[in-house]
C-alpha cells in the first residue's frame, strides 16, 4: 500500500520563490520582459473598408470602418477625428470604428484625403 503525501510534499515541490523577482500573472515572465502589454498590429491588407449597416441595431444606421492597420490607441484617435468631422457620436469595438448615421461617402473621401486607401464596401 502506497502512502499519500501530506503537507508541503503534496504540493509537488516549490511553492514560492523570490529568485526571479516580480512576474507578470498573464505570461509568467519577469515584469521587465513581459509581452502581454505589447499589442501587435491587426492582420489585413491595409484597405479601409467603409460600409453602412443597420442590421442588429434596432433600425438605426451606423457607418463602420474596418481594415485600418493601426494600433488601438491610434485607432481611437482616428475615430475621434472622424466623429468630429461628421459631427456625431461613435465608438471603436474590436478594431472596427462605428460612426452613428449614414456618413459613408464623407468618411471615404476624408480617409483618402488623409492618405489612407479607403473603399466603399457593401450595397
C-alpha positions, 0 to 999 in steps of 0.5 A, a space after each residue: 500500500 502506497 502512502 499519500 503525501 501530506 503537507 508541503 510534499 503534496 504540493 509537488 515541490 516549490 511553492 514560492 520563490 523570490 529568485 526571479 523577482 516580480 512576474 507578470 500573472 498573464 505570461 509568467 515572465 519577469 515584469 521587465 520582459 513581459 509581452 502581454 502589454 505589447 499589442 501587435 498590429 491587426 492582420 489585413 491588407 491595409 484597405 479601409 473598408 467603409 460600409 453602412 449597416 443597420 442590421 442588429 441595431 434596432 433600425 438605426 444606421 451606423 457607418 463602420 470602418 474596418 481594415 485600418 492597420 493601426 494600433 488601438 490607441 491610434 485607432 481611437 484617435 482616428 475615430 475621434 477625428 472622424 466623429 468630429 468631422 461628421 459631427 456625431 457620436 461613435 465608438 471603436 469595438 474590436 478594431 472596427 470604428 462605428 460612426 452613428 448615421 449614414 456618413 459613408 461617402 464623407 468618411 471615404 473621401 476624408 480617409 483618402 484625403 488623409 492618405 489612407 486607401 479607403 473603399 466603399 464596401 457593401 450595397 
